[in-house]
């Protein structure tokens, strides 16, 4: 096979690895530019960035004002926090994607160079196996995030409620997230539908940034694993050949192995430089979501407390017995679990983090 054919096949393989990532990031103008990017493509990306930022900001402001200015119950505020936090954290994720444009491009070029350096069929098979796994993870991430969040928005928007304004009764759609009505009067028909469209569109943009960064992390991590597997394959072959042939000229081969290992470690450091801020934001968001879910689950116990604190002793005897059943049932809390094995709570999250650091310290001491 000629050198040109090898380069074409290597470029085809690297494009196969990054194909889904381009599909996720190009619609929001977050795919990193390259020297071959035309001026028109850069202008389109800039316009997409402006549209995405403007849409998310316009959608977020009325919901944030609703949380701050409206005197509502804590339950109603918590229901809006999840939607608002998703938009805000995704906006930061989107900003990190744009700010680390050069770092992402460096990772992409690093992958292309690795594929062009492949000369053996065995190495190509190992790398392709990991590349397919990265694509599967990226596709699952997109289906799960976009499907779950958009389904929630559409199902909520399909519900209707009656609003009495003067002598007129209006039937309006329920917004996925409440807004400050003194700023945006969603009790009127055109404004109601426009705000629903704006919130769903902003959710799609936020989902694209979240899907884009985590699918990119999956593909890059899978490629790094493939490179490490290649290094391990080389080491095993080098040791076996040296054992059988007892060669003394293996210095050059071990040097190539060490060079590839260090190159892979540098690639992992590039990934960490892009992902560390986003992982921190996602950890905070997931912790907050766990706390909110735990609050709503634990609030079932308050039903029994409310029943107990009422003047139940004025009721007839049979009615009192019925209230006892309500108290007993409210004490049985329905909990969210992971595979029916672990309860999802802040305590569990803290235990996982502590256990992870404990194993990390153990591995460091062993090595």
Long-range contacts (C-beta under 8 A, 24 or more apart in sequence): 6-116, 7-116, 10-112, 10-115, 10-116, 10-118, 11-112, 11-115, 11-116, 13-115, 13-124, 13-127, 13-128, 13-131, 14-108, 14-111, 14-112, 14-115, 16-131, 16-135, 17-111, 17-131, 17-134, 17-135, 17-219, 17-222, 17-223, 18-108, 18-111, 18-219, 19-135, 20-135, 20-138, 20-139, 20-142, 20-215, 20-219, 21-138, 21-212, 21-215, 21-216, 21-219, 24-138, 24-142, 24-208, 24-211, 24-212, 24-215, 25-97, 25-208, 25-212, 25-216, 27-208, 28-52, 28-94, 28-205, 28-208, 28-209, 28-212, 30-94, 30-97, 30-98, 30-101, 30-208, 30-209, 30-212, 32-101, 32-102, 32-104, 32-105, 32-108, 33-101, 33-105, 34-105, 49-98, 52-94, 52-205, 53-91, 53-94, 55-198, 55-201, 55-202, 55-205, 56-87, 56-90, 56-91, 56-94, 56-202, 56-205, 56-206, 57-91, 58-198, 58-202, 59-87, 59-198, 59-199, 59-201, 59-202, 60-84, 60-87, 60-88, 60-91, 60-202, 61-183, 62-179, 62-180, 62-183, 62-184, 62-195, 63-87, 63-177, 63-178, 63-179, 63-180, 65-179, 65-180, 65-183, 66-178, 66-179, 66-180, 69-180, 69-182, 70-178, 70-180, 75-296, 75-299, 76-178, 78-292, 78-295, 78-296, 79-178, 80-177, 80-178, 81-288, 81-292, 82-289, 82-292, 83-176, 83-177, 83-199, 83-203, 84-177, 85-285, 85-288, 85-289, 86-149, 86-203, 86-206, 86-285, 87-202, 87-203, 87-206, 89-281, 89-282, 89-284, 89-285, 90-205, 90-206, 90-207, 90-209, 90-210, 91-206, 91-209, 92-277, 92-278, 92-281, 93-209, 93-210, 93-213, 93-278, 93-281, 93-282, 94-205, 94-206, 94-209, 96-213, 96-274, 96-277, 96-278, 97-209, 97-212, 97-213, 100-273, 100-274, 103-270, 103-273, 103-274, 104-216, 104-274, 106-270, 107-220, 107-267, 107-270, 107-271, 107-274, 110-267, 110-270, 111-220, 111-223, 114-223, 114-227, 114-263, 122-233, 123-230, 123-233, 126-226, 126-229, 126-230, 126-233, 127-223, 127-226, 127-227, 127-229, 127-230, 129-226, 130-222, 130-223, 130-225, 130-226, 130-229, 131-219, 131-222, 131-223, 131-226, 133-222, 134-218, 134-219, 134-220, 134-221, 134-222, 134-223, 135-219, 137-215, 137-218, 137-219, 137-222, 138-215, 138-216, 138-218, 138-219, 139-215, 141-211, 141-214, 141-215, 141-218, 142-211, 142-215, 145-207, 145-210, 145-211, 146-204, 146-207, 146-211, 149-203, 149-207, 150-200, 150-203, 150-204, 150-207, 152-176, 153-199, 153-200, 153-203, 154-200, 157-196, 157-200, 163-187, 175-199, 176-200, 176-203, 213-275, 213-278, 217-271, 217-274, 217-275, 220-267, 220-271, 221-271, 223-267, 224-264, 224-267, 224-268, 224-271, 227-260, 227-263, 227-264, 227-267, 228-261, 228-264, 230-260, 231-257, 231-260, 231-261, 231-264, 234-260, 286-349, 287-346, 287-349, 290-344, 290-345, 290-346, 290-349, 291-346, 293-336, 293-344, 294-344, 294-345, 294-346, 297-333, 297-334, 297-335, 297-336, 298-333, 300-330, 300-333, 300-334, 301-330, 301-331, 301-333, 302-330, 303-330, 304-328, 304-329, 304-330, 304-331
